[in-house]
Amino acid sequence: MSERRNGWPTLVHEDMAAMVGYVNRVVQVAGKYTLDEPFEVGWGNVVLDVTPRGLRTPTFRRRGVTFAVHYRLLDGDVVVEADAGSRTVPLSDGSVAAFYAAFRDAAAELGITRPRTSLICEIPDCEPTFEDDHVERAWDPGVARLMWQALNLAAGGLETWQAPFLGHRPRVGVMWGGFDLSATRHRARPTEPPPDRPAFMQNAQLREYVAVGFSFGDATAPGAGMYAYIWPQPDGLDGRSWGVDGAVWNPDAGLVLLPWDRLRETADPHQAIVTFGDAVYDAAVGLSGWPSDLIGPRVDGWYMSRTRPDAVRVQRP
């Protein structure tokens, strides 16, 4: 029990909120480059990968330069890596405006133009652009490690949950606007997004999908944990079991929520994420008519790590 709980750390919102807000802002800088990429269903192209050191953009291939940006949370810096070389920008005490200026200078040295937009998005009551955000912020290495650890552990569970899905499923990653770790399953059935939603949300809601993810929480809903929802939201979500003790349907938020503290108390938190996701998909099958045959077997690489390369017969589960 002690070893498991140490592996899944305690996350205290009040202790982490300032750093979460800071990182949310700076990852949007390089995240903006994804907006010029070909659009994938549900914005699947924009997510940041959870790496062994932090968060990294996809590889961008532009005329004259190929590059990627790695936010190394465990090292307190950002590495801009291109075919022409690499540059490192520190993530230290200072303002978002100062970081943005340093990032632009480093990128320009590698032949990378600045992002087409510097608007800060999806953060309530924030400054309008990176250049306008002169609030002095402190970099906390301990909280940075906690953030990475939580994202890394949650990503492992979500990747296991996603693996057997046979339909369209973008890679698991961090949506840099809302700063949540997201795993989505899509099907090609058109929907009607609400006309009063922002354009990016309407684009995300053009087709049906099931989303399971992790969030650090915010001022309106403090507390980290897993979340899930079905789009469009079906009737009948009240009173369902969500597979894990502590997981509940919150009708006001339109989300199924599994608080981090309840998750880490389970016998196997990694498996609990899979069970939670499976329960949400079962609700989509039962209430929204999603196909049950889109789920393949959940096995360990078809056991190929234990099969001789010259074996003739494929070893099946």
N, C-alpha and C positions, 0 to 999 in steps of 0.2 A: 504494500500500500504506500509506504513512504517513498520508495523508488518511483512509482508511477506518478505520485503527486508532485514530486520534484521535477519530473520530466514535463509536466503540464503546469506551468507557473501560475501563480495568482496574478490577476490583472486588476489593478485598482484604478478606476477611471480618473479620479482626482489627481493621482500621481502621474498619469500618462497623458492627460488631455492636451497640455501645452505642446509636448513633442509630437503627438499625433497631428495636431493642427499645423505645426511647422512642416513636418514631412509631407502631409497632404498637399501643402502649397508648392513645395519645391519639386515634387514628382510630376506636377502638372506642367512644369517647364518643358521637359523632354517629352512628356506624354502628348503635348500638342502636335508633335511631328506625326503621330499616328492618324491625325485627322486628314492628312493628305494622302493616306493609303487607300486602296480600293476598299469600299465598304463591305464588310461581312455581316451576315445576319446577326442582329442583336449586338452589334459593335464588338464582335468577337476578335477583331483585329487590334483593338486598342489596349488590351490588358498587358500589364507588366508581369513578367515571370518572377516567381519567388526563387532566388538563387541561393547557393551556399553562403553568400555574404550580404545579400540584400534584395534589391528589386532591379530588373533590367528590362529595357524596351525591346521590342522586336528589332531585327536588323533592317535598316532602311537603305534602299538602293535608289539613289538619286543620280541625276546626270552629273558625272564627274566625281562622285564620292559615294562610298558605302560606309555606313557607320551604325553604331549602337551606343546607348548610354546606360551605364550601370551605377545605380545608387547603392553604394556599398555601406549599408547601415552599420555593419560591424567594424568598419574602418573609419567611419566619419568623413567620407569623401565621395565624390562623383567622378567616375572615369568615363571620358568620352573617347571611344575607340573607333578609329577609321583606318581605311587602307593607307592613308598618308602618315599615320602615326597615332599617338594618343596624348591626351592631356588630362590632368587631374585637378579638380576644383574642390577645395575643402568645404565640408559641411560643419562649420564652426559657429561660434556665437556671432550674431549679426542679423541683418534684415533680409527679407526675401528680395527686396530691390537690389541689395548688394550682391546676393548670390546670382541673381539673374544677369547682372552686368558682368560678373566674372565668368559665368557660363557662356554668354554670348561671345566674349573675347576669346575664350578657349576654343569654342567651336569654329570661330572665324579663322583661327590659325590653321585649322584642318580643312578649310574650304567648305565648311558647313554653314549655310545661311541660318539666321535666327528663325524661330518658329513664326508662322504667319500671324499668329494671334498671341497676345499676352494677357488675355482676360483670365481672371481667376473665377472658376465655376464651381457650383454645387456646394459652396461653403456659406452658410448664412452670415449676414452682416460683415462680410469681408471687404477689403479694399477692392476697387474694380479691376486693377491690373497689377502685374508683378512690379512694375516701375513705381506704383503708388504705395506699395506696402513697405513702409520704413520702420515698422515696429521692431525693436531690438529683441531677438529671440536667443535663448540659450540652448546649446546642444548638450544633451544628456546621454552619454554613452551607455549607461545602465538601462535606461528606458528604450534606447535604440535596440539593444540586444533583446529586451523583452518583446518589443514589437516584432522583430524578425522571428523570434522563437515561436510566438503565437501564430504568425502567418505561415511559418514553415510546417508546424504541426497540423494546422487546419488544412493546408494545401495537400498534405499527405493523405488525409482522410477523404477529401473531396476528389482527389485523383483516383483513389481506389473506388469510390462510388461511381465515378464517370466511366471507368474502363469498359464495362460490358455493354454500354449503350450503343446501339447499332445505327442510330440516326445522327443528325448533325449536332456536334458538340464542340464548340470552340475550346481551346485549351484553358485550363484553370489558371486564373491570374487576377491581379489587382486592377479594378476599374479606378483609374487615377483621379477621376472627378469626385465621386462619392467616397473613395478610398475604402472600398470593401472588396474582399476576396470573393470571387464569383465563379460558380460552376453552373452552366446552363445547358438544357436539353431543348432542342427545337423540333417542331414539325411544320410542314409546309401547308398550314391551314391559315388563310388570311383572317385578320381581325380588324376592328375599327378602333384605333386609338382615340382617346378622349381629345376633342379639339382644343381644350384649354391647357393641355400639357405642353411643355417646351418642345421644340423641334427634335432635340436629341432623344427625348423619351418617346415621342411619336414614332421616330424611326426604329427604336428598339421594339416597339409593340406592334409592328406590322404583321407579325406571325405569332402563333401560339408558342409558349415556352414554359418550362419549369425551371426555377432558379433556386439553388441552395448555396449559401455562402457564409462568410464570417465578417463581422464588423466590430470595430472598437467601441461603438456607441458614440453618442454626441450629447450636447447639453439637454436636448429634449428627451432623449432616451439613453441615459447613462448606463454603462455596463456593457462589457464585451460579451459576445456570444455568437452562436450560429443563428441564421435566419433562413426562411424559405417562403416561397409563394408560387402560385400558379397563375399564369396570365392566359386568358382572362380569368378572373377569380370566379370559381363556381360556387353555387349554393351547397350547403351541407358540410361546411368545414367545422362548424361547432360540434363539440362532443366527440370528435375523433381521437383515436390514440395515435401518437406520433412516434411510437417505438422506443422512446427513451424517457425515463423518469425526469420530470422537470420541463419537458417540452410542452408548450401550450400554444393554442391559437389565440392571437391578439386581434380582435376584429377592428379596433380603432386604428391600428397600424397596418392592417391587412397582411400580417405576417405570422408565420409559425416561428416561435422563438425558443431557443434552447440556450439559457444563460451559461456562460463559460464556467462559472462556479459549479453548476450542476453537471456539466459535461466532464469536468476534471475529477468529479467524485465517482464517476462510473468505473466499473472494473476494467474496462478497456476503452478509453476515450476515442482512439482511432476507429475502432469498430462501431462505437456509438454514433459517430458522424455518418458512417455508411448506413447504419440502421435508420437513422433519422432521415437521410436522403431517400432511402427506399420507401419509407412510410409516406413521404410527400409524393413520390411518384405513384405509389399505390392509390393515393387520393386522386391524382390526375387521371389514372385509369378508371377508377370507379365513378368519379363525379364529372369528368370532362371528356370521357371516351377516348383517352389516349390508348394506343395499342400496347398490350402486354407483351407481344412477341418482339418488341424492339430491344429487349434485354437478353443478352447472351449469357453464357456461363461466366462466373467470376473465378478465374483460375490463375495459377502462378506461371505465366508465360508459356502455357501449354507444356510445362515441365521440361522445356528444352534445355534448361541449365543442367538437367540430369540425364540427358539423352545423348548418346554418342553421335557425332556429326555424320557418320557413315550408316546410321541406322536407317533401314528401309521403311519400317512401319512408323507412322506418326503416333506418338503416345497421347492418348486423349484422356480427359479427366474422367 
